[in-house]
Amino acid sequence: SYLKSNYGTMSLSQDS
């Protein structure tokens, strides 16, 4: 996914 939340945290990661 493009935006994913990590374990309920407000962390947005970029998936290529």
PDBQT receptor file of N, H, CA, C and O in Angstrom, charges set to zero:
ATOM      1  N   SER A   1       0.845  -1.197   0.000  1.00  0.00    +0.000 N 
ATOM      2  CA  SER A   1       0.000   0.000   0.000  1.00  0.00    +0.000 C 
ATOM      3  C   SER A   1       0.882   1.250   0.000  1.00  0.00    +0.000 C 
ATOM      4  O   SER A   1       2.072   1.183   0.310  1.00  0.00    +0.000 OA
ATOM      5  N   TYR A   2       0.297   2.360  -0.343  1.00  0.00    +0.000 N 
ATOM      6  H   TYR A   2      -0.670   2.414  -0.595  1.00  0.00    +0.000 HD
ATOM      7  CA  TYR A   2       1.054   3.612  -0.410  1.00  0.00    +0.000 C 
ATOM      8  C   TYR A   2       1.216   4.192   0.982  1.00  0.00    +0.000 C 
ATOM      9  O   TYR A   2       2.329   4.503   1.408  1.00  0.00    +0.000 OA
ATOM     10  N   LEU A   3       0.089   4.340   1.697  1.00  0.00    +0.000 N 
ATOM     11  H   LEU A   3      -0.814   4.088   1.350  1.00  0.00    +0.000 HD
ATOM     12  CA  LEU A   3       0.136   4.838   3.069  1.00  0.00    +0.000 C 
ATOM     13  C   LEU A   3      -0.262   3.718   4.020  1.00  0.00    +0.000 C 
ATOM     14  O   LEU A   3      -1.358   3.170   3.906  1.00  0.00    +0.000 OA
ATOM     15  N   LYS A   4       0.586   3.384   4.925  1.00  0.00    +0.000 N 
ATOM     16  H   LYS A   4       1.477   3.829   5.018  1.00  0.00    +0.000 HD
ATOM     17  CA  LYS A   4       0.221   2.373   5.905  1.00  0.00    +0.000 C 
ATOM     18  C   LYS A   4       0.575   2.821   7.315  1.00  0.00    +0.000 C 
ATOM     19  O   LYS A   4       1.648   3.372   7.563  1.00  0.00    +0.000 OA
ATOM     20  N   SER A   5      -0.347   2.574   8.227  1.00  0.00    +0.000 N 
ATOM     21  H   SER A   5      -1.219   2.127   8.026  1.00  0.00    +0.000 HD
ATOM     22  CA  SER A   5      -0.113   2.934   9.616  1.00  0.00    +0.000 C 
ATOM     23  C   SER A   5       0.563   1.763  10.320  1.00  0.00    +0.000 C 
ATOM     24  O   SER A   5       0.140   0.616  10.171  1.00  0.00    +0.000 OA
ATOM     25  N   ASN A   6       1.602   2.047  11.080  1.00  0.00    +0.000 N 
ATOM     26  H   ASN A   6       1.946   2.978  11.201  1.00  0.00    +0.000 HD
ATOM     27  CA  ASN A   6       2.366   1.008  11.744  1.00  0.00    +0.000 C 
ATOM     28  C   ASN A   6       1.945   0.847  13.204  1.00  0.00    +0.000 C 
ATOM     29  O   ASN A   6       2.232   1.695  14.049  1.00  0.00    +0.000 OA
ATOM     30  N   TYR A   7       1.255  -0.270  13.478  1.00  0.00    +0.000 N 
ATOM     31  H   TYR A   7       1.023  -0.959  12.791  1.00  0.00    +0.000 HD
ATOM     32  CA  TYR A   7       0.859  -0.645  14.829  1.00  0.00    +0.000 C 
ATOM     33  C   TYR A   7       0.122   0.469  15.570  1.00  0.00    +0.000 C 
ATOM     34  O   TYR A   7       0.404   0.730  16.739  1.00  0.00    +0.000 OA
ATOM     35  N   GLY A   8      -0.826   1.130  14.888  1.00  0.00    +0.000 N 
ATOM     36  H   GLY A   8      -1.055   0.918  13.938  1.00  0.00    +0.000 HD
ATOM     37  CA  GLY A   8      -1.621   2.161  15.528  1.00  0.00    +0.000 C 
ATOM     38  C   GLY A   8      -0.874   3.478  15.687  1.00  0.00    +0.000 C 
ATOM     39  O   GLY A   8      -1.412   4.437  16.241  1.00  0.00    +0.000 OA
ATOM     40  N   THR A   9       0.368   3.528  15.200  1.00  0.00    +0.000 N 
ATOM     41  H   THR A   9       0.805   2.749  14.750  1.00  0.00    +0.000 HD
ATOM     42  CA  THR A   9       1.145   4.763  15.278  1.00  0.00    +0.000 C 
ATOM     43  C   THR A   9       0.841   5.630  14.067  1.00  0.00    +0.000 C 
ATOM     44  O   THR A   9       0.330   5.143  13.058  1.00  0.00    +0.000 OA
ATOM     45  N   MET A  10       1.153   6.900  14.167  1.00  0.00    +0.000 N 
ATOM     46  H   MET A  10       1.568   7.296  14.986  1.00  0.00    +0.000 HD
ATOM     47  CA  MET A  10       0.907   7.832  13.083  1.00  0.00    +0.000 C 
ATOM     48  C   MET A  10       2.060   7.794  12.072  1.00  0.00    +0.000 C 
ATOM     49  O   MET A  10       2.406   8.817  11.483  1.00  0.00    +0.000 OA
ATOM     50  N   SER A  11       2.645   6.621  11.877  1.00  0.00    +0.000 N 
ATOM     51  H   SER A  11       2.363   5.789  12.356  1.00  0.00    +0.000 HD
ATOM     52  CA  SER A  11       3.776   6.483  10.963  1.00  0.00    +0.000 C 
ATOM     53  C   SER A  11       3.298   6.124   9.568  1.00  0.00    +0.000 C 
ATOM     54  O   SER A  11       2.640   5.100   9.383  1.00  0.00    +0.000 OA
ATOM     55  N   LEU A  12       3.620   6.953   8.586  1.00  0.00    +0.000 N 
ATOM     56  H   LEU A  12       4.155   7.784   8.737  1.00  0.00    +0.000 HD
ATOM     57  CA  LEU A  12       3.218   6.697   7.212  1.00  0.00    +0.000 C 
ATOM     58  C   LEU A  12       4.441   6.291   6.401  1.00  0.00    +0.000 C 
ATOM     59  O   LEU A  12       5.428   7.022   6.314  1.00  0.00    +0.000 OA
ATOM     60  N   SER A  13       4.343   5.097   5.808  1.00  0.00    +0.000 N 
ATOM     61  H   SER A  13       3.541   4.504   5.880  1.00  0.00    +0.000 HD
ATOM     62  CA  SER A  13       5.463   4.592   5.030  1.00  0.00    +0.000 C 
ATOM     63  C   SER A  13       5.100   4.508   3.559  1.00  0.00    +0.000 C 
ATOM     64  O   SER A  13       3.937   4.309   3.207  1.00  0.00    +0.000 OA
ATOM     65  N   GLN A  14       6.104   4.660   2.700  1.00  0.00    +0.000 N 
ATOM     66  H   GLN A  14       7.049   4.822   2.986  1.00  0.00    +0.000 HD
ATOM     67  CA  GLN A  14       5.877   4.544   1.267  1.00  0.00    +0.000 C 
ATOM     68  C   GLN A  14       6.278   3.157   0.790  1.00  0.00    +0.000 C 
ATOM     69  O   GLN A  14       7.427   2.743   0.942  1.00  0.00    +0.000 OA
ATOM     70  N   ASP A  15       5.312   2.443   0.208  1.00  0.00    +0.000 N 
ATOM     71  H   ASP A  15       4.379   2.780   0.084  1.00  0.00    +0.000 HD
ATOM     72  CA  ASP A  15       5.564   1.128  -0.369  1.00  0.00    +0.000 C 
ATOM     73  C   ASP A  15       5.823   1.259  -1.854  1.00  0.00    +0.000 C 
ATOM     74  O   ASP A  15       5.013   1.845  -2.572  1.00  0.00    +0.000 OA
ATOM     75  N   SER A  16       6.928   0.729  -2.324  1.00  0.00    +0.000 N 
ATOM     76  H   SER A  16       7.586   0.254  -1.740  1.00  0.00    +0.000 HD
ATOM     77  CA  SER A  16       7.187   0.768  -3.760  1.00  0.00    +0.000 C 
ATOM     78  C   SER A  16       6.726  -0.539  -4.388  1.00  0.00    +0.000 C 
ATOM     79  O   SER A  16       6.852  -0.720  -5.599  1.00  0.00    +0.000 OA
TER      80      SER A  16
